[in-house]
């Protein structure tokens, strides 16, 4: 079965860290209820405590596209989280094997 994976790397200023984590918790619970969402996990970098990385897995690329158009993504991620970040990198792809 083919899957579609996404990793996001968020660099967060220390003063914004608690608020970003709070907002991410809200996004996670809603995202896991979306059709096609298999995994939505947050991790703290072992190398840099200002970095949170997100691992997402969907049944298909279309499921991720749909995720990006949900109210919680637009209203929480885009409107509230992104402005609190120092940087954000998103990488998307499918399994090699």
C-alpha positions as CSV (number, residue, x, y, z in Angstrom):
1,X,0.0,0.0,0.0
2,X,1.4,3.4,-1.0
3,X,1.6,6.1,1.6
4,X,2.4,9.8,1.5
5,X,4.7,11.2,4.2
6,X,5.4,14.7,5.4
7,X,8.0,16.1,7.8
8,X,7.9,19.6,9.1
9,X,10.7,21.3,11.0
10,X,9.8,24.2,13.2
11,X,12.4,26.4,14.9
12,X,10.7,28.1,17.8
13,X,11.9,31.0,20.0
14,X,12.0,30.1,23.7
15,X,9.4,32.7,24.6
16,X,6.9,31.2,22.0
17,X,7.6,27.5,22.8
18,X,4.8,26.9,25.3
19,X,2.2,28.5,23.1
20,X,3.3,26.6,20.0
21,X,3.1,23.3,21.9
22,X,-0.3,24.1,23.2
23,X,-1.6,24.9,19.6
24,X,0.1,21.8,18.2
25,X,-1.8,19.6,20.7
26,X,-5.1,21.0,19.4
27,X,-4.1,20.5,15.7
28,X,-2.9,16.9,16.4
29,X,-6.2,15.7,17.9
30,X,-8.2,17.1,14.9
31,X,-5.7,15.9,12.3
32,X,-5.9,12.3,13.5
33,X,-9.6,12.4,12.9
34,X,-9.2,13.3,9.2
35,X,-9.8,10.7,6.5
36,X,-6.5,9.2,5.3
37,X,-4.4,10.5,8.2
38,X,-2.4,7.6,9.7
39,X,0.1,9.4,11.8
40,X,0.6,12.9,13.2
41,X,3.4,13.0,15.8
42,X,5.6,15.8,17.3
43,X,9.1,15.3,18.4
44,X,11.7,17.6,20.1
45,X,15.1,17.6,18.4
46,X,17.8,15.8,20.4
47,X,20.3,18.2,18.9
48,X,18.5,21.6,19.2
49,X,15.9,22.2,22.0
50,X,14.4,25.1,19.9
51,X,13.4,22.6,17.1
52,X,10.1,20.6,16.9
53,X,9.7,18.2,14.1
54,X,6.5,16.8,12.9
55,X,6.0,13.4,11.3
56,X,2.9,12.9,9.3
57,X,1.7,10.0,7.2
58,X,-1.3,9.8,4.9
59,X,-2.8,7.2,2.7
60,X,-2.3,9.4,-0.3
61,X,-1.1,12.9,-1.3
62,X,-4.7,14.0,-1.8
63,X,-5.3,13.4,1.9
64,X,-2.5,15.7,2.8
65,X,-3.8,18.3,0.4
66,X,-7.2,18.0,2.1
67,X,-5.5,18.4,5.5
68,X,-4.0,21.7,4.3
69,X,-7.4,23.1,3.5
70,X,-9.1,22.2,6.8
71,X,-10.2,24.9,9.2
72,X,-7.9,23.8,11.9
73,X,-4.9,23.9,9.6
74,X,-5.8,27.3,8.2
75,X,-6.9,28.9,11.5
76,X,-4.3,27.4,13.9
77,X,-1.3,26.4,11.9
78,X,-1.2,29.1,9.2
79,X,-2.7,31.9,11.3
80,X,-1.4,31.3,14.8
81,X,1.6,28.9,14.8
82,X,3.6,30.0,11.7
83,X,3.8,33.7,12.9
84,X,5.4,32.4,16.1
85,X,8.2,30.5,14.3
86,X,11.7,31.5,13.5
87,X,11.7,29.1,10.5
88,X,9.6,26.4,9.0
89,X,10.6,23.7,6.5
90,X,8.2,21.2,5.1
91,X,9.3,18.1,3.1
92,X,6.9,15.8,1.3
93,X,7.4,12.4,-0.3
94,X,6.5,8.8,-1.0
95,X,8.4,5.7,0.0
96,X,11.4,4.7,-2.1
97,X,10.8,1.0,-1.5
